């Protein structure tokens, strides 16, 4: 026996009496993009959207679903709020499970917990320790709140809950990284794989505890032939806005499938087109993106450059020193403790 009621336009309440299940769903957004790393649970055929709600309601791992009327498809997912499609399918709708309880076990948006989902983890490390991912060793979109406002970030539960602070993926639609300092403070990007989390959020993560632990950074770069390079920066620190979000670290270590993997990551302040600390080199304006560019006038400003576009051409530029080197197809910068 099933009883279905609709509360308002954006909120759906599903009762499944047989299994003593109840769930609340809110309508989220459809995002058009060409890269999608959704953590799909299942894809089934249903006769109506409410049946898709019931499928998700009865699955304690389901936190979101996508229903498309044209083919009656119902896709359920482990994480996330919005749904990504490669084209504009006007007959599809996306819903997030705000809370769902089945057989005494309740599911919240990933990162929230409590009988009414009233609590939230401060970072992915806390989420990993609390097993909010329920043993799913994946990269999962997770809500965290190190400061005053919660936000979603990709947590890597394969590796102690490290957090992705920058993602660049050439399979995604173009993302403009030629932003102002305010935008770099707040973060931007509409899809998880092509997103900058924001300087203030990074600062909050690192400095939230009264006695903050020592964080490390991993820069993971993948070339178009799938060869890769990893560089580790230990005891990473970030200063506040008043001192230009200067970075610092103790030591670095790298390994790769190819030579010359050392990534310049100088102990510099952050520069953008409207707050440039690189003098006459004008690195952010020349290369179309903000970064901790080298402030030494004798050093080329492309060192340590991952974000932005070459000379404003609109073509993604993932180069280090040599503009003729093989391009990178993906770059991820991750923050954590290990």
C-alpha positions, 0 to 999 in steps of 0.5 A: 500500500502506498500513500502519496501526497504533494506539499507545495510545488517544490516539496514532495512527501512520500509515505510507503506504509508497507515498509514504514518509510517516509521521505521528504524531497525538494526540487533541485536544478538541471545543469547542462554540461558535458562532464558528469561523474554522478555516483549512480545507484540504479536506473529503472523504468517507472510509470510516474515520477512519484514511483521514482520518489518511492524507489529513492525513499526505500533505499537508504543510500539514495539521496537524489533522483532524476526522472525523465518523462520521455523514456520513464527513466528513474535514476537514483544517486548516492550524493549531490543536489543538482543533476547534470545532463549533456543536453536540454531535456525539458521533460526531466526533473531532479529531486534531492532527498532532504530526509528519509527514514526506512525501518528506523534508519534515516538518510540525510543529505551527505554531511548532515546527521541526526534524527532530523538532519539537524547537525552537519560535519565541519569538514570531510575528515570529520565525515570520514571518521564518523562514516557518513559515507557508510563505507562507500569508498568514492569521491562524494559530494558532501555538505560541510560547515567549517564556518558560518555557511554550509557548502558542498565539496567533493570528499575522497573517501578512498583516502581519509576524506581529503577535500577537492579545492580545485577541479579542472576537467577538459571534458567539461564545458568551458569555465571562465577562470578570469575572475575578480578577487571577490569571486576567488574568495567566494568560489565559483563553478557550476559542476564539481569537476570544474570548480574552485571552492574559494579562498575563504572556504579554504581558510575556514577549513584550515583554521576552524579548530582552536588548535588546527592540525597540520594540513597537506596539499596534493596536486594531481595532474593527468595528461591526455595519454593518462600519464600522471604527476602527483606533487605533495606539499606538507604542512600547508598554511594559508594566511587571511585576506588582510595579508593576501592569502599567502601560502606557506608549506614546509617541504614538497615531494613529487612522483610521476609517469614522466620526468620533470614533474616538479610543480612550482608552488611558490610562497606567494600572495594570491593575484587576480585581474583586479588585485595583482601583485605581480607588478609589470608582468601582469600575470592574471591579466596576461593569462586569464586567471588568478593564482599564487603567481610568482612575484619575483620580476625575474621569474616567468609568471606562468610558473605554478599556473593552473587556472585560466585561459591563454591570452584570453583566447577561451582555450583552457590552458593547463601549462607549466613552463613550456607552452608547447608541452603536452596538455593536461586533461585533468587537474585536481588540488586536494586538501587533507591530513595524512 
